[in-house]
Amino acid sequence: MSLFATADVPCPACGKQVAFNMVHSVNAVGRPDLREAILKGTFQQQACPSCNKTFRMDPRLTYLDVGRNQWIGVFPHAEMDQWRTREEEVQGLFDRAFGRKAAPLARGIGVTMKPRLVFGWPALWEKLAIDDHKLDDVQVELLKVGLLRSLPESPLSFGTELRFQQIPKNNPAELSFAWLNSTTADFVQGVNVPRALYDDVALRADEWKSLRAEFSNALFLDMNRLIIPAGV
């Protein structure tokens, strides 16, 4: 069941109060249209009736797709420096919903679930895209680390992040990534890499062993886990 609640929020353009239908949880099986809206980048966008400016609320929700074994806690990007605290919070939510504190039927469903924690719309979009392309998100994040090591320079900052985009239909031997604005998802710079580099992460398991261990049983499974100090 997908849950929404209306709240009055100020328009970021004119400051007038807007009755916004804010999401609290998404069930993608019951509402596949919401999943499509997330992938299109239109979910939680609304126009201000006073100035007609369209704006998007920062995410704060749980995302569930039983068919794809996905359960994701989503928070605003600005809270990424609190990832350690949020990870504990999200683990508690998952435990009560599908984990060790859940009812037996729900625990049975949760066995195959992959709980995750993300910050910002681009990060949520990426998790859905990775699943669509039948890739492993651990390998994708390790590949990103390898790319950062090899690139002579990059636009990486707290406000700009590297996100997987797609496997191009016209060239399935490549993976497309893009540097995006962390809050607006605006495109900054693109980079395509050979699919063989992704496959190589699994083949060279010993070389990635220590970094892979950092992601073991982690809910915040993101390259930024290695970069951003965990606050409180």
Order of alpha helices (4+ residues) and beta strands (2+ residues): beta-beta-alpha-beta-beta-beta-beta-alpha-alpha-beta-alpha-alpha-beta-beta-beta-alpha-alpha
